[in-house]
Amino acid sequence: MHPLIKNVEYAVRGALPIRAEALSKQLKTDPSKLNFDKVVFCNIGNPQQLNQKPITFFRQVASLCENPELLKAENRHLISKLYPADAINRAEVLLKNIGSIGAYSHSKGIPHIRENVAKFIERRDGCEANPDNIFLTQGASEGVQKVLQLLTEHDKTGIMIPIPQYPLYSATLSLVDAKPVPYYLDEQNDWGLDRKGLEKAVHEARDNGVDVRALVIINPGNPTGQCLSEENMRDIIDFCHTERIVLLADEVYQTNIYQPEHRPFHSFKKVLKSMGPEYQEQELFSFHSISKGMIGECGRRGGYFECVHIDPEIMDQLYKISSVSLCPNIHGQIMVDLMTNPPVEGDASYPQYKEEIDAIYQSLRRRAIKLATCFNNLEGVTCNSAEGAMYLFPQIRLPQKAIKEAEKAGMAADTYYSMAMLEATGVCVVPGSGFGQQQGTYHFRSTFLPEEHLFDTFCSSLEAFHKEFLNKYRD
């Protein structure tokens, strides 16, 4: 086995989810020994696993593309009773541009869909987007992995990543043998970041012989849920320009914005393009996905990344490595088309589409508030509210007795706490140590995706567990 593979860690699907799967099996075979009747997987942003309803129009179009026999003239009288006219028309347009969904596409993705993505970006940002600079991918993760692989020249290549960070980044850097260069988000200031912290991180790394090439920013944040101000984004772009490093903007939660009046979403491309001419060579990769937002089509694995101010010769190399895997899956590409080009006012499906999107969004906002309130009511726990994304990242102050017990068990203290939570309640979260955190602090990440009607019970079980845990280990 290649030794780099052994170095890869991915806490989102680590020891706790493995134990959670085992408990799920036990519920089917011997539930009498457990104090709960369901395992709740809050370890990963997987909305439909927790019964979020798929968007009807998206599934209608996808089903027609999957079974084009339904679109034949002799079947029109039947499907017109089941499908709205705009869903039928969209499927026909897609199939005209795709052919069979069982065939390979262009390695960058279907040109028609990349054109629609470019139009979406233009509507969002008010500036031009070129379909040739857009790569469709198997979820945003594949795009991130490709770009990090591209940037890594040798084992001294450095990539700046936030702490806490989504472990896709640290895992991929381990796999390509690059050096993570951490910069710390400020929990006391809503998980913000400042220029001085970035400068300190890059200069210390370079003093130690690390060739810092890029900075990763996740906005809105994962696991922390913050949303950057436009002023902060300008400072980050200026930092990257000054230090001559590439900016990687993970923007997959761009529609998960819960305080738009306070912190609206701005894409890094939009902010970059609004800055002076001296910045218009700043290299930027931005990533988006169908897995998040109100769509939650995680299993279809669709996403894209846009290349901004990237040298044509580098683009050729990206195209080459994309060609190695032939093409992204067609089902995911179709969903990217629908995400970036949904029904609009006047379309037959628009009223239902808007109703479904609004219902999911408003429910997510309410659940974010409820869970943050629940965590802040726990003894020794503080939790920033979610400005965006799907997660909360509360800090827990653990008794020394619990920390010592964790050491005896060979676990990080937050892992010990999270495992105890799982065994007592069936709720699976991810310890903060899996994302990185300030030394001496302990956190865990939880989604707020459990069904809203179950939230009172969900919070009550967490409150009872936490009280019992503290009483057991109180110093």
C-alpha positions in Angstrom: 0.0 0.0 0.0 1.2 3.5 -0.8 2.2 5.1 2.5 0.4 8.3 1.7 -2.9 6.5 1.8 -2.3 5.5 5.4 -1.9 9.2 6.3 -5.3 10.1 5.1 -7.9 10.9 7.8 -11.5 11.8 7.1 -13.4 12.3 10.4 -16.8 12.9 8.8 -16.9 9.2 8.0 -14.6 8.0 10.7 -14.9 6.0 13.9 -18.2 7.6 15.1 -20.2 7.0 11.8 -18.8 3.4 11.7 -20.1 2.8 15.2 -23.4 4.5 14.3 -23.8 2.1 11.4 -23.3 -0.8 13.8 -25.9 0.6 16.1 -28.3 0.9 13.2 -27.9 -2.8 12.5 -28.3 -3.6 16.2 -31.7 -1.7 16.2 -32.9 -4.2 13.6 -31.7 -7.3 15.4 -31.5 -6.6 19.2 -33.0 -3.2 20.0 -33.8 -4.0 23.6 -30.3 -3.1 24.8 -30.5 0.4 23.4 -32.1 3.5 24.8 -33.2 4.9 21.5 -35.1 3.6 18.5 -33.3 5.5 15.7 -29.8 6.6 14.8 -29.7 10.2 13.7 -26.8 10.9 11.4 -25.8 14.5 12.1 -22.2 13.9 11.1 -22.6 14.8 7.4 -24.6 17.3 5.4 -26.8 14.7 3.7 -30.3 16.3 3.7 -32.3 13.6 2.0 -30.9 10.9 4.4 -32.8 12.9 7.0 -36.0 13.0 4.8 -35.7 16.3 3.1 -38.1 16.2 0.2 -36.5 16.3 -3.3 -37.5 19.2 -5.5 -40.4 17.9 -7.6 -39.4 19.6 -10.9 -35.9 18.4 -10.7 -36.9 14.8 -10.2 -39.6 15.0 -13.0 -37.0 16.2 -15.5 -34.5 13.6 -14.3 -37.0 10.8 -14.6 -37.9 11.8 -18.2 -34.2 11.9 -19.2 -33.8 8.5 -17.6 -36.7 7.0 -19.6 -36.9 8.9 -23.0 -39.5 6.4 -24.2 -42.0 8.4 -22.3 -41.4 11.4 -24.6 -42.4 9.6 -27.8 -45.4 11.0 -29.6 -47.6 8.0 -28.8 -47.1 8.5 -25.1 -47.6 12.2 -24.9 -51.3 12.0 -23.9 -50.2 9.9 -20.9 -47.2 11.9 -19.6 -49.0 15.2 -20.0 -51.3 14.1 -17.2 -48.3 13.3 -14.9 -45.7 16.0 -15.9 -46.1 19.8 -16.4 -45.3 21.1 -19.9 -42.1 22.8 -18.8 -40.7 19.6 -17.3 -41.4 17.8 -20.6 -39.8 20.6 -22.6 -36.7 20.8 -20.4 -36.2 17.0 -20.7 -36.5 17.2 -24.5 -34.0 20.1 -24.7 -31.5 18.2 -22.4 -31.8 15.0 -24.3 -31.3 16.9 -27.6 -28.0 18.2 -26.3 -27.0 15.0 -24.4 -28.1 12.1 -26.6 -28.2 9.0 -24.4 -27.4 9.6 -20.7 -25.6 6.2 -20.9 -22.9 7.7 -23.2 -19.8 9.5 -22.2 -19.9 13.3 -22.5 -17.2 15.9 -23.1 -14.6 15.6 -20.4 -15.4 19.1 -19.1 -19.0 18.3 -19.1 -21.9 18.7 -21.6 -21.4 22.0 -23.5 -25.1 23.0 -23.2 -25.0 22.6 -19.5 -21.7 24.5 -19.1 -23.4 27.3 -21.1 -26.3 27.4 -18.6 -23.8 27.4 -15.7 -22.1 30.4 -17.3 -25.4 32.2 -17.6 -26.2 31.5 -14.0 -22.8 33.0 -12.9 -23.5 36.0 -15.0 -26.9 36.6 -13.4 -25.4 36.1 -10.0 -22.3 38.2 -10.3 -23.2 40.7 -13.1 -20.0 39.9 -15.0 -19.1 37.7 -17.9 -18.5 33.9 -17.6 -17.0 31.7 -20.2 -18.3 28.2 -20.5 -14.8 27.0 -21.6 -13.6 28.0 -18.2 -16.1 25.8 -16.4 -15.5 22.1 -15.5 -18.5 20.0 -14.4 -17.4 17.5 -11.8 -18.6 14.6 -9.6 -19.6 16.9 -6.8 -17.5 19.8 -5.7 -15.1 17.4 -4.0 -13.7 16.1 -7.3 -13.0 19.6 -8.4 -11.2 20.4 -5.2 -9.1 17.3 -5.5 -8.2 18.0 -9.1 -7.1 21.6 -8.4 -5.1 20.6 -5.3 -3.4 17.9 -7.3 -2.6 20.4 -10.0 -1.1 22.9 -7.5 1.2 20.3 -5.8 4.6 20.2 -7.4 6.6 18.6 -4.5 6.4 17.7 -0.8 7.2 21.3 0.2 4.2 22.7 -1.6 2.0 24.5 0.9 -1.8 25.1 0.8 -3.3 27.5 3.4 -6.4 26.0 5.0 -8.7 27.3 7.7 -8.9 25.8 11.1 -11.4 24.5 11.7 -11.6 23.1 8.1 -13.6 20.6 6.2 -11.4 17.5 6.3 -11.6 17.0 2.5 -8.8 19.5 2.4 -6.4 17.9 4.9 -7.2 14.4 3.5 -6.4 15.5 -0.1 -3.3 17.2 1.0 -2.1 14.0 2.7 -2.9 12.1 -0.4 -0.9 14.4 -2.8 1.9 14.9 -0.2 1.5 18.6 0.1 1.9 20.7 3.3 -1.2 22.1 5.0 -0.5 25.7 6.2 -3.2 26.4 8.9 -4.7 29.7 9.6 -7.1 30.1 12.5 -10.6 31.4 12.5 -11.6 33.5 15.5 -14.4 31.9 17.4 -14.9 35.0 19.6 -15.6 37.0 16.5 -18.2 34.7 14.8 -15.4 32.6 13.3 -14.0 35.5 11.3 -10.4 35.9 10.0 -8.0 38.8 9.9 -5.2 39.8 7.6 -2.6 39.6 10.4 -3.4 35.9 11.0 -3.0 35.1 7.3 0.3 37.0 7.1 1.7 35.3 10.2 0.7 31.8 8.8 2.2 32.4 5.3 5.4 34.0 6.5 6.1 31.3 9.2 5.5 28.6 6.6 7.9 30.2 4.0 10.5 30.7 6.7 10.4 27.0 7.2 11.0 26.3 3.5 7.3 25.7 2.5 6.4 26.9 -0.9 3.0 28.4 -0.2 0.9 28.2 -3.4 -2.8 28.7 -2.5 -5.3 29.7 0.1 -8.5 27.8 0.7 -11.5 29.7 2.0 -14.9 28.1 2.7 -17.7 30.6 2.5 -20.2 30.1 4.0 -18.1 28.2 6.5 -17.9 24.5 7.1 -18.0 23.4 10.0 -18.4 26.9 11.5 -21.3 28.4 9.5 -20.0 31.9 9.2 -20.5 34.2 6.2 -17.8 36.6 5.2 -18.4 40.3 4.8 -17.5 41.9 1.5 -14.9 44.0 3.3 -13.3 40.8 4.6 -13.3 39.2 1.2 -11.6 42.2 -0.4 -8.9 41.9 2.3 -8.4 38.2 1.5 -8.1 38.9 -2.3 -5.6 41.7 -1.6 -3.6 39.3 0.6 -3.6 36.7 -2.1 -2.6 39.3 -4.7 0.2 40.6 -2.5 1.6 37.2 -1.6 1.2 35.9 -5.2 -0.9 32.9 -4.2 -4.0 31.3 -5.9 -7.4 31.6 -4.2 -9.6 28.6 -3.9 -13.2 29.6 -3.0 -15.4 26.7 -1.7 -18.8 28.3 -2.2 -21.1 25.2 -2.1 -23.3 26.7 0.7 -24.0 30.0 -1.2 -27.8 29.6 -1.0 -27.7 28.5 2.7 -27.7 32.1 4.0 -29.9 32.6 7.1 -29.1 36.2 8.0 -29.2 37.8 4.6 -30.0 41.3 6.0 -26.8 41.0 8.2 -24.5 38.9 6.0 -25.6 38.3 2.4 -23.6 36.0 0.2 -21.1 37.5 -2.3 -19.1 35.3 -4.5 -15.3 35.8 -4.6 -15.5 36.3 -8.3 -18.0 39.2 -8.0 -15.9 40.9 -5.4 -12.7 40.3 -7.3 -14.2 41.8 -10.5 -15.3 44.9 -8.6 -11.8 45.6 -7.5 -9.2 47.7 -9.4 -7.3 46.7 -12.6 -4.2 45.6 -10.7 -6.2 42.7 -9.3 -7.5 41.4 -12.6 -4.8 38.8 -12.9 -5.5 37.3 -9.5 -6.0 33.5 -10.0 -9.2 32.1 -8.6 -11.0 28.7 -8.6 -14.5 28.7 -7.3 -16.5 25.6 -6.5 -20.3 24.8 -6.3 -22.4 21.7 -5.8 -25.9 20.2 -6.1 -25.4 18.5 -2.7 -26.2 21.6 -0.6 -28.5 24.6 -0.8 -32.2 23.5 -0.8 -31.5 20.8 -3.3 -29.6 18.2 -1.3 -29.0 15.8 -4.2 -25.8 14.4 -2.6 -26.0 11.0 -4.1 -26.1 12.2 -7.7 -22.6 13.7 -7.3 -22.8 16.9 -9.4 -20.9 20.1 -9.2 -18.6 22.5 -11.1 -15.7 24.7 -10.7 -14.9 27.9 -12.6 -11.4 29.0 -13.5 -10.8 32.8 -13.3 -7.6 34.3 -14.7 -6.0 30.9 -15.1 -3.2 30.6 -17.8 -4.3 28.8 -21.0 -1.5 26.3 -20.6 -2.7 25.4 -17.1 -6.2 25.1 -18.5 -4.9 22.5 -21.0 -3.4 20.5 -18.1 -6.7 20.6 -16.2 -8.5 19.4 -19.3 -5.9 16.6 -19.7 -6.4 15.3 -16.1 -10.2 15.6 -16.5 -10.0 13.5 -19.6 -8.3 10.7 -17.7 -11.6 9.9 -15.9 -13.4 10.5 -19.3 -16.4 12.5 -17.9 -18.4 13.4 -14.9 -21.6 11.3 -14.5 -24.5 12.5 -16.6 -27.1 12.3 -13.8 -25.1 14.8 -11.8 -24.6 17.1 -14.8 -28.4 17.2 -15.4 -28.9 18.2 -11.8 -26.3 21.0 -12.2 -28.3 22.2 -15.2 -31.5 22.3 -13.1 -29.8 23.9 -10.1 -28.4 26.8 -12.2 -31.4 27.1 -14.5 -34.6 26.4 -12.4 -38.2 27.3 -13.2 -38.8 31.0 -13.4 -41.9 33.1 -12.9 -44.4 32.3 -15.6 -43.3 28.7 -16.0 -45.9 26.0 -15.1 -43.7 24.5 -12.4 -42.7 27.8 -10.8 -45.3 28.1 -8.1 -44.6 24.6 -6.8 -40.9 25.0 -7.2 -40.9 28.3 -5.2 -43.1 26.8 -2.5 -40.8 23.8 -2.0 -37.6 25.9 -2.0 -39.1 28.5 0.4 -40.4 25.8 2.8 -37.0 24.0 3.0 -35.2 27.3 3.5 -37.5 28.7 6.2 -37.4 25.3 8.0 -33.6 25.3 7.9 -33.5 28.8 9.4 -35.8 27.8 12.3 -33.9 24.6 13.0 -30.6 26.5 13.0 -31.9 28.8 15.7 -33.5 26.0 17.7 -30.4 23.9 17.8 -28.1 26.9 18.6 -30.4 27.7 21.5 -30.4 24.1 22.7 -26.6 24.0 22.7 -26.3 27.4 24.4 -28.6 26.2 27.2 -26.2 23.3 28.0 -23.9 23.8 31.0 -20.4 24.8 29.8 -21.3 25.0 26.1 -21.2 28.1 23.9 -22.3 28.1 20.3 -22.2 30.8 17.6 -25.3 31.1 15.5 -25.3 29.9 11.9 -25.0 32.7 9.4 -24.9 30.0 6.7 -24.2 26.4 5.7 -25.9 23.4 7.5 -23.8 23.1 10.7 -23.2 24.3 14.2 -19.8 24.0 15.9 -20.3 24.4 19.7 -17.4 24.5 22.1 -17.7 22.2 25.1 -15.9 22.7 28.4 -15.2 19.2 29.7 -14.3 18.3 33.3 -10.7 17.1 33.9 -12.0 13.8 35.0 -13.6 13.2 31.6 -10.4 14.4 29.8 -8.4 11.8 31.8 -10.9 9.1 31.0 -10.5 9.9 27.4 -6.8 9.7 27.6 -7.1 6.2 29.2 -9.4 5.2 26.3 -6.9 6.5 23.8 -9.3 9.1 22.4 -9.4 12.8 22.1 -11.6 14.3 24.7 -14.2 15.6 22.2 -14.2 12.1 20.6 -14.9 10.5 23.9 -17.8 12.9 24.6 -19.2 12.4 21.1 -19.0 8.7 21.4 -20.8 8.8 24.7 -23.5 11.0 23.1 -23.9 8.4 20.3 -24.2 5.5 22.7 -26.7 7.3 24.9 -28.9 9.1 22.3 -28.2 7.6 18.9 -27.1 11.0 17.6 -24.0 10.9 15.5 -21.9 14.1 15.4 -18.2 14.7 14.5 -15.6 15.7 17.1 -14.0 19.0 16.6 -10.6 17.3 16.6 -11.5 16.0 13.1 -11.7 19.5 11.8 -8.8 21.1 13.7 -9.3 23.6 16.6 -7.4 25.8 18.9 -5.3 23.7 21.3 -7.0 23.2 24.6 -10.5 23.6 23.2 -13.1 21.0 22.4 -15.9 21.1 19.9 -18.2 18.9 17.9 -20.0 19.6 14.6 -23.7 18.8 14.2 -25.9 19.4 11.3 -29.3 20.9 12.0 -30.9 18.6 9.3 -33.1 16.3 11.5 -36.8 16.7 10.7 -38.3 19.8 12.3 -41.2 18.0 13.9 -38.7 15.8 15.8 -36.6 18.7 17.1 -38.1 19.0 20.5 -37.4 15.3 21.2 -34.0 15.6 19.6 -33.0 18.5 21.8 -34.4 17.0 24.9 -32.4 13.8 24.5 -29.2 15.9 24.0 -29.9 17.9 27.1 -30.5 14.8 29.2 -27.3 13.2 28.0 -25.2 16.3 28.6 -26.5 16.7 32.1 -25.8 13.0 32.9 -22.3 13.1 31.4 -21.3 16.2 33.4 -22.7 14.7 36.6 -20.8 11.5 36.0 -17.4 13.2 35.4 -17.8 16.4 37.4 -14.6 17.4 39.1 
